[in-house]
Amino acid sequence: MKIAMFDVKPYDVPGFEKYGAESGIEFKFYDTRLGEDTAALARGCDGVCLFVNDTLNAAVIDQLTEYGVRVAALRCAGYNNVDLEHAFGRLHVFHVPAYSPHAVAEHAMALLLTSIRRVHKAYIRTKDFNFSLNGLTGFELHGKTVGIVGTGRIGRVFADICRGFGMKIIGYDKFPAPDARIEYVPLDELFEKSDVISLHCPLTKETHHLVNHSSVERMKKGVVIVNTSRGALIDSDALLEGIKERKIGAACLDVYEEEGDIFFRDFSGHIIADDTLARLITMPNVIVTSHQAFLTEEALDGIAAATVKNLLDFERDGMGEHELCYRCGRMEECRRERKTKCF
């Protein structure tokens, strides 16, 4: 198989070269993102491999199928950038649902601890030999209530980490996990009771702007919001307003609603045109990392291995365990019952 791989960064290459060589799959690496203007790069390939900010809409799908592309392999869990309904009957789409839940969950806790214990501020001070403790008072996690929205693999690992800190854990999920040892509550109740809210759910029509002006009003004063999932789960304007009104005590963001044209790139010598992001970054109680929660050696290796396995499954059977279909409410249900390929 020949696979055109888009939005490639230097850290992506070793794993895919390794597993590609072992499996006989030839990857063509492109640092440009997949979109209507770049889809032609996949001409002559059997498939494409894409990431979170690539575009696989109806127009791109039509272009790819015209070039003879049969499969699209997402090297991530989320698939909100894919028009699955239009892909049906045209292009088989796979994702990587669980490369390393520990990587993302641990980064979420790292952001939370950095924020509430002012580690980032202390680091900057001591680099200037300023050892004053004024303004660095934080608070303890022990005994606090954490509300986890989305209790899939990552959410449950994050719950385990929080449990180790002696936190009370409540959660919300459309499909509760029976063995998660989490007290499930309605979403409104989670907003009202949580000292810390951490988002670990996928981005869908239902979860778009889950955190908005209305939900912020129901939250505790001083709540800390952590988002390592998808940026559009949060209405950025509502977040900014909540911070300015002192309702939101801190925000820890590894993702951002309009990150597509900004994250994964170096703008240190430029002026950022996104006023909302610029204002958020200037806030002393906001920490922003650029979608790096997944970025561990273990996760990168797991992503490459799982993506190659998806491609090999497709080449062998025309289907696979992690194929996506817009008709399935939950992929788990589909995988249990699907006996033959969808098309």
Sequence and secondary structure as in RCSB ss.txt:
>XXXX:A:sequence
MKIAMFDVKPYDVPGFEKYGAESGIEFKFYDTRLGEDTAALARGCDGVCLFVNDTLNAAVIDQLTEYGVRVAALR
CAGYNNVDLEHAFGRLHVFHVPAYSPHAVAEHAMALLLTSIRRVHKAYIRTKDFNFSLNGLTGFELHGKTVGIVG
TGRIGRVFADICRGFGMKIIGYDKFPAPDARIEYVPLDELFEKSDVISLHCPLTKETHHLVNHSSVERMKKGVVI
VNTSRGALIDSDALLEGIKERKIGAACLDVYEEEGDIFFRDFSGHIIADDTLARLITMPNVIVTSHQAFLTEEAL
DGIAAATVKNLLDFERDGMGEHELCYRCGRMEECRRERKTKCF
>XXXX:A:secstr
 EEEE S  GGGHHHHHHHHHHHT EEEE SS  STTTGGGGTT SEEEE TT  B HHHHHHHHHTT  EEEES
SS  TTB HHHHTTT EEE  S S HHHHHHHHHHHHHHHHTTHHHHHHHHHTT    TT      TT EEEEE 
 SHHHHHHHHHHHHTT EEEEE SS  TTS  EE  HHHHHHH SEEEE     TTTTTSB HHHHHHS TTEEE
EE S GGGB HHHHHHHHHTT EEEEEES  TTGGGTTTS  TTS    HHHHHHHHSTTEEE  S TT SHHHH
HHHHHHHHHHHHHHHHHS  TTEE TT SSHHHHHHH  S   
